[in-house]
Amino acid sequence: MKSLLRNPVVVSILGALIWAYMVLCARTIRWTVEGDDAFREAWKRDYGLIVAAWHSRVLLLPTIWSRIARKLPEKPHPTAMLISLSRDGEAVARAITHLGLDSVRGSSTHKRKRKDKGGTAAIAETSRRLRAGSVVCITPDGPRGPAEQVQQGPVILAQRTGAAIVPYALHCKPVWRLDTWDRFMIPLPFTKGAMVIGEPFFVEKTDDTEQARQALDDRMQAVHQRASALAGQSG
């Protein structure tokens, strides 16, 4: 599988398939949406937006773009997703390009190997976009977990750039789950789903980073539970 993902033709085909599946789910799932009015208002402001959603929902993340954001006024930079430099990340990057979204490529440094896997450049580019008032989607529990636990990255970005963090939850019923660290979700078309967009969360430069991380985690858990309830699931 790893050798196949090194083949640019295979990656291109896989990216097109992922894009088609993303569009199919966004258009055919019967969505219940909450929080979109507040999101539209936040979009109109001058500050940047960090849209935060769990890594397991990658196939559903563009739904907020295709159903809401693409109809809103243009920002200084196109909406982007922060995606790792892994081989599977390349396919996702190709997929969102078909949707008119940008990708910012990079991942956090591996502590043992002490190699910067594009993290420094990715943070610099993400910060530049946010300071300009644009929008970047981030998986706050990625790229390695723990699953559905906010890490400090989004909080630090918000402190550095003045951007607001928007908790973004997606849930569907029924779904397939893969045996991965995040129990990756494979949504099924023509099913029932819920999208819940939380109120913008601001972090001041002087705020304690760990306390802000915990506050964001609480907000992420709350919107996730609400989306789960709306989709008819208990967890």
JOBEL-V293201 format. One record per helix or strand of 2 or more residues. SS is the DSSP state (hx for helix, st for strand). FROM is the first residue (numbers start at 1). TO is the last residue. If there is no record, write none. Layout:
BEGIN
SS FROM TO
SS FROM TO
END
This chain:
BEGIN
hx 4 6
hx 8 28
st 30 34
hx 36 43
st 49 52
hx 55 60
hx 63 67
hx 69 71
st 80 83
hx 87 98
st 102 105
hx 119 131
st 135 138
hx 153 161
st 164 177
st 185 201
hx 209 230
END
